[in-house]
Amino acid sequence: MAGEFLRRDDPTTLPLAEPVLQVLRLWREHTPYRSEEDWIFASPHYHGKTPYTYQILFRHIRPVIERVSGIKSSEEAPIGWHTLRRSLATLLISNGENVKVAQSLLRHKTPKITLELCAQAVSTDQQQAHKKVVRMVFPTGFPERLKARSTTATA
C-alpha cells in the first residue's frame, strides 16, 4: 500500500537542520554501529544492518509523545510512524510552506496525497502551543550541551 503513495525512485537526500545533524553525529560517535553501511538507529539483533524501527517507536518516541501531549496511544488511535508523518505535513502546510515542499519531504507522488491524506487544518493557537513544546523539548543550544555532557561522561 505504501508504494502507491511514496516516491521510491527519488534519489535525493532528506535535508536536516544543523542542530539535528549535530545530535545524529554525536549519536553515531557513541553507538557500536558506526560504519557508513550501518543504520543510524540500528538493531543490535542484526549488527547494525537493519533499523531498530518498532523498538525505538515503542520504547522511546511513543512515551515522549504521550508524556508531552497527554494523549495515550491505543488500538483505536495508535501513535505510530504515520502519526509523525501526518504531524510533519500538517506543520509544514500550516506554517505556510509550499505544498510541493511538503510533498517532496514526505516522498509523496502527488501534492493531492499530501493535502488529502496527511495535512490537517491547524489554528494559530495550536501552532503557538506546538512551538512552545518544541522549545521545551529541544531548547536553544541543546546539541552543544548534549555533546559537552557526553564528553564529560566518557572522560
N, C-alpha and C positions, 0 to 999 in steps of 0.2 A: 504494500500500500504506500509506503513512504516514497517508493520510486516514482509514483505518479506525481508527486509534489516537489521533490527535491531535484536539483540540477547536479547530477553526479559527474557530468563531463566538465565542470567548471574547475580549471586548474589554479585559479587564484587563491592566494592565502588569505586568511582572516586577519584584518587589521586589529591590532590590540594597542591600547593606550600604554604609554611608558610605565606608569605605576603597576599595571597588571603584568607587563613583561618582567619588571624587576622582581615581583613576587614569584613568578614562574621560574625565573633564573635561579633565585635563591632556593626554591624547592628542588630544582634539578641538582644543585650543589650538594644537597643533603639526602637525596634519595639513593637507594642502591642501584637504580636503573638510570644510568647517565648517558648511555650511548645515543647517537643520533637515531638509531633504529628503534629505540625504546619509546613507549608511550609516556607522556608526561605524568599521568596518573596511572601507573602500570599495575597490573595484577601480579602479586607475588607468586600466585599459583602457576603462572606461565612465564615467569622470569622476565617480566618487562615487555613481552611480545604481544600482549593483548591489554586492552584498557580495563580499568577497575570500575566500570560504569555503575552497576547497581549497588555495589557496596558503598561507593562514595555517595551516591544519592541517598541511600537509606541510613547510613551511619553518620554522615556529616552534613550534607546540604539540606535534606528534609528537616532534621531537628532545628537547624538555624532558622529556616523559613517559618516553621511552626512557632518558635520562640519569639521571633521578631513580629510576625503578623498576628499571632494569637489564633490562627486557623489551624485546625488539626486535619491531617490527611486521613482519608477514609476510603473504603472500597467504592463508595458512590462518588466521591470527589477526591481522587488521589492527587497528591503533589508529586509531579514527575518531571522528566526532561521536557515534555511538551508544555508543561506549565511555565517553565523558564523561557522557552522559545516564544510562547504567546505573550509573556510579560515583556520580553525584549521588543517584539513587534509593536505592542501597544505603546511602550515608552518612546520608541523611535517616532512613530506616527504622531503621537500626542505632543511631542516636543518639536514638531514642525519639520522633521526630516522628510526628504523626498521619498515617496513610496518605492521608487526604483532602488534607492539606497537600502531600504529595509528588505526588499526582495533579494537583493544581492547578498546581504549579510546572512539572511536566513536560508539562502540557496533554493528559493522557490523558482519554479519555471515561469510563473507569470505574476504580475503585481496583483491581479484579481485574487489569487490564492492568499497572498499576504493580507489583503484587506478583508476578505470574507472569512477566512478560517482562523486568522491569528489576531489581528488588531481589534481592540475594543475601544469604545469612546471613554476618555478619561477626563474628569473635571480638573480645573485649575487647583482646587483644594487637594485632590488626590495626587496631583503632580508635586505639589509642595510637600505633602506628607511623605511621599517617596523620597524626595531629595533629602529630607531630614534623616530618614532611616539610612540612606546611603552614607551620609556624613557620619552617622553614629557607627556604622559597621566598617566603613573604610575611610577613616579620618585622614586629613592632610598629613603627609609625612609618614604614613603607615609603612610603606616599603622600607624606608630608611631605618625606622625604629625596629622593625622586624629583623632586618639584617644585623643591626647592632646587637640586638638581643641574642640572635643565633650565634654570632661571633663570640660573644661573652660566654654563652653556654658551652661552646665547643673548646674554649681556651683552657 
